[in-house]
Amino acid sequence: MKLFPAIDLYGSKAVRLLRGEYDKMTVYSEHPEELALAFKAAGATCIHLVDLEGAKDGTTPNAEIVRRILAATDLFAEIGGGIRDEATVEKYLSMGAGRVILGTAAVKDEAFLRAMVAKYGEKIAVGVDLKDGKVAVRGWLETTEVGYEEFFERLKEIGVKTVICTDISRDGAMRGTNLALYREIGHRYGIDIVASGGVSSLEDIKALRQMELYAAIIGKAYYTGAIDLTEALEVAK
């Protein structure tokens, strides 16, 4: 199982939110590229990047710091947050991102999602952020009436290869990830699932690995020291 340490960006700083609430933000580093280098030094081969500002309004205010992170390392990077047109897709791919994540645009504009998957294939992933079983968009500020089962079936039909699935209620809460959810969806749709939200212990990582999940994201647990990244990478293997 792959492990993606995460850097969430706001104001060119590395931050973490609690359950997606922007007024519950903690700044962990004013130099995110140094964090990326620390990930690499610990043995990471992948990184998960999110532009939290862009996720709210569909812009790319943190694009320059993303470029610096990608230039500083040779980690496989996936980037999400505010990617709602092809110009932004191209911008991040040309910087060296290995995969871009469509969230709001994947829910709100199916024609755009289909076009991007048809053109860029596996370089397009979808972020499925769940609140009480429904898909949330716009940086989790809006909850739709779209249920996750219906949405996953649609993504499978479109040909999406990778989904980053987050249980918002677990994100940043340090109370464990939603193992029941990932057990249910892990191999049901023929899509590579990245578990996100609440991965807070080596036991979580071990349980997800035993499900033969494609990947997991580690965020707050790294920043608070609850998980040693080198040890977590070994457990993920």
Secondary structure, DSSP 8 states (H G I E B T S, - for coil): -EEEEEEEEETTEEEEEETTEEEEEEEEES-HHHHHHHHHHHT--EEEEEEHHHHHHS--TTHHHHHHHHHH---EEEEESS--SHHHHHHHHHHT-SEEEESHHHHH-HHHHHHHHHHHGGGEEEEEEEETTEEEETTTTEEEEEEHHHHHHHHHHHT--EEEEEEGGGTTT-S---HHHHHHHTTTSS-EEEEES---SHHHHHHHHHTT-SEEEE-HHHHTTSS-HHHHHHHH-
